[in-house]
Amino acid sequence: MKKVFFVFLLIFSLLIIGGKEYKCESKEDSFSKIEGYVINNYDFVQNGIKLEYTVDEKLCKEYLRIKQFFEENNFLVLSTENNNITAESENIDYSINICEYNDLIKVQVILINNDVSKSEEELKKLSQKIRNDNFINERYFSFIKGKLNTQDKNLIDDLEKNLNIKVNEYLDINNGCVAEATFEDNQHINIGQIKYDTGSYLIIGTPIIFVTY
């Protein structure tokens, strides 16, 4: 069910942004507002960040550079195969994927955190420690997930009112709903709500949600 929901949500997001590669120009103040509101009004579950960058480098050299970074900084390296690396440090899960991209190398760095004391900005700084100093361009995606502590709250109305967002697209789906919205500065966010036996969960991502839940 989680994978099916994620696929649907990803398709929904791509349709909203026209199926084009979205250039993320995230406004830190907007996501900080989201983060603060979710933490103060919901039960924090998880947050995360995805950094994508390109670099003019050989794939094997970039792979070994990142692997060496993890080893030298005492990360717990869990797997290293097929140009992917997974590792752990200070209760944060790291996932690295490296591939060839238009004569360059494209690197995807994902950090997933379950500690409410670690902010999106802190995760961003940690991801930048992995980034190649000679990167050509970069973009960031962020999300935060919380558990609703009441079933009576109208989620979308609540977010529109308190985050001052405009919902542009909304769709009910099995066990939940998805929506696309914008802030006054036109920053795009995607919203998902899904109900499980353990409760109802909210996830907000900028500009798209890149994880399953």
N, C-alpha and C positions, 0 to 999 in steps of 0.2 A: 504493500500500500504506500509506503514512504517513497519508493522509487517512482511509482506511477504518479503520485502527487507532484513530485519534483519535476518530472518530465512535462506534466501539464503546465506547471507554473513557469518553467523555462520557455515553453512554446508561447505562452501568454505574454511573457516579458519581451520576447523577440518580435512578436507581432506589434507590440506597442511601440517599439523603437525602429520599426520598419525593416527588421531583419538585417540591419546594418551593424557593423562593429561599432559599438557605442563608445565614444571617447569620454571617459569619466573625468569630470572636473569637479570633484567632490568639494563642497563647501564644509569646512570643518565645524563651523558654528552650527550649521543645520543638523549634522549628525550628532553633535554634542547635545543638542536639544532633544533629539529622538532618544539618545542613550539615557539622558537624565530622566526623561519622562517614563520610559519603560522601567528603569530601576526603581523609581519612586512609587510607581503605581501597579507594578506587576511583580511576580516572583521571578527574579533573574534566573535564567537557565544557562545561557551561552552567548558568547559573541565571537566575532572572527573577522579576519581581513584577508583579502586576496590581492597580492601585488603581481602584476604582469609587466615584464620589461623585455626589450630586445637588445641584443648586443652583437657586435661583429667579432665573433670568437668561434673557435672550433668547439663543437658540441662536447667532445670528450674532455677538453680542457676545462670548460665551464663546469661540467659535472664533477670533475675531480677537485676543482677549487671549492665548490660548495660542500662536498663530502669532507674535505680537509678542514673547512671552517667548523663543521659540526664536531669533528673529532678533537680538534685543538681546544674547543670551548666546552668540552666535557658533556656534550649532548649524548643522550641515549639513542644511538642509531638503531632503528628497528629493521629496516630493509633498504637494500640498494640493488635495484634491478630494473632493466628496461628503461633506463634514463629517468628513473624515479627514485626519490629518497624520502623515507619517512623517519621522523625522529621525535624525541620528547625532551623537554627541559622546563623545569619549574611549572609543571602541570599544564603546559601548553603543547598541543600536538602540531607538528610541522609536517607539511607535505610539499615536496618539490617535484615538478615535472619540467623536463627540458626537451625541446623539439626543434627541428629545422623549420624556418619560417622566412620565405622570400629572400633566400641567400643570407639570412641572418640566423641567430639563435633566439628563440623565444623561451623565456623562463617564467613559470608560474609558481609563486610562493604562497601557500595557504597556511594561516595560523588559526587554530581553533582553541578557544579558552573557556573554561568553566568557572573561573574565579571572578566574582563580582568586583573585586578591588582592581582588576586590570582593565583599563579603558581602551577604547578603540585607538586613541592616539598613542598609547603605550605599545599596542600591538603593531601599529604602523612603524614606529621607531625600531622595533625588533626586526620587522621584515626588511627594513632598509639596511640593517647590518649584513644581511645575506646578499643583497643586491650588488651586482658588479659595478665598480666605480666608473666604468666606461660605458654605462648603459646609454642607449640612443634615445629611447622614449620609455615612458612608464604610465601605468594607470592603476587605480585602486578601486576595489569593491569592498563594502563593509556590510555587516549585518549584526543584529542583536535579536535574541529570542527570549521571550518571557512566558510565564504561565499565568493565565487569568485566575484571579482569586475569587471571582464571582461569575456566575453564568447569566446574570441579569443585565450586564452592561452591553449596550449597543456599541460594538467595537469600532465600527467605521465612524459613527457619529462622534464617539469619544475622541478619536484621533483627529478628526477634522476640527473639532472645537478646540482642543488643547494644544495641538501642534500647528494650528493655522495652516492646514494643507487643503488643497483642492483635489478631490477624487475625480479622475477623468474616466476611468474604466473600472467596472465592478462586475464580478461574476460569481454566482453561487455554484459550488461544486459539491461532490460527495464528501460529507464530513467536514465541510468548511467553506471558505470563500477566498478569492484572490482579488486584489485591486491594484491599480496603478494611480499614483498621485504625484502632484508637484507642490513644492514650496513657492513662496512669492518670488524667489530668485530663479524659478524654473528648474531647480534641481529635481531630478526624477527619483522617486522611491517606489519600491514594490512592497506590497503588504500581503501577508498570508495568514490565515487562521485555520487551524485544523483541530478536530476533536478526536481524542483517543480515550480509551478506558481510564487512563490516568489523569485526564483533564483536558482542558482547552488551551491551546498554545498560540501565541502571536509571534510572528517573525517579520522584521522590517529590514529591507536591504536597499543599498544605494549603489548603482541604479537598479540592479537586479539582485535576486537572491540566488546565491551560488552553491548552496548546500542542501542536502536532503534533510527532512525532519518529519 
